[in-house]
Amino acid sequence: MSKELTTVTIHGTELPIKEYQGERVVTLKEIDAVHRRPEGTARKRFHDNRKHFIKGTDYFMVKCSEVRPFFGQTPPNGFNPNADVTLITESGYLMLVKSFTDDLAWDVQRQLVNSYFRVRQTQPQAAELGKLVEQLAVVAASMAQAVSLFATAMQNLEAVTQLRRASKSQSIRGFVEDCQHPDMTNLLSNILSERETTTEAWRASYHPGPRKKVVSRPPAASGQLRIETFPAEVRQAVDEMMEQMMEEQALNFSEIARYCNRVGCMISSPSVRRYYDKYFNR
């Protein structure tokens, strides 16, 4: 039972708000007061038709000691705490005043139902609506975060796609210069710097020795392009590169193929590998 005391004015009569077991209730004396009927009228109507009222639905029968402190009433001298108090619910009130048909009765009924009994029913709905609004706010925030993460993922995917295209077109350095992602730019710059440093170090360590006598190789079959068919100076350089790579245990057939292609002798990496297997890998 609620202990908060507020009042509602019904046709000029102040009616304290009372709740029992979650429902708003009124006393028989208050019904007489708001309808301006002689005291005892509502009680007589109730007792005359009591068989039609359902206890716990249309009315509650409670002890004075249980309800009076909550209604803000001070028990008088000689107060009997065990006396019964009849509390009428909305359904019981509507049944009780069926015989009140004067104009005042109709007006009071409308005000009492709309301003007293049914206001209690809308309060839980307002609380549920507030909770729903809070839940929607949480969902909206989660959706905004998901959209942000999706946008970031799409940016990263675009960056990876550009990197793959740049790798295929051998223009990684240009991609890094045009990249709009600072973190990825720094990472790729470091990778390229290390790669270029390693390549330059290898080139700096390569010192062709004195020209050696070119080993006589069997002629290539008709229609086939092999290192054996290259000019003597090219074959000499290839042999020296092979020997140095073998010493450093860093064979790189692609590097040798690129050297041959730069000097105008077109060859593939597998062909260089076959040359190595045939003359060096023994």
Buried (B, 14 or more C-beta within 10 A) or exposed (E): BEEEEEEBEBBEBEBBBBBBEEBBBBBBEBBBBBBBBEEEBBBEBBEEEEEEBEEEEBBBEBEBBEBBEBBEEEEEEEEEEEEEBBBBBBBBBBBBBEEBEEEEBEEBBEBBBEEBBEEBEEEEEEEEEEEEEEEEEEEEEEEEEEEEEEEEEEEEEEBEEBBEEBEEEEEBEEBBEEBEBEEBBEEBBEEBEEEEEEEEEBEEEBEEEEEEEEEEBEEEEEEEEBBBBBEEEBBBBBBBBBEBBEEEEEBBBEBBBEBBEEEEBEBBBEBBBBBBEBBEEE
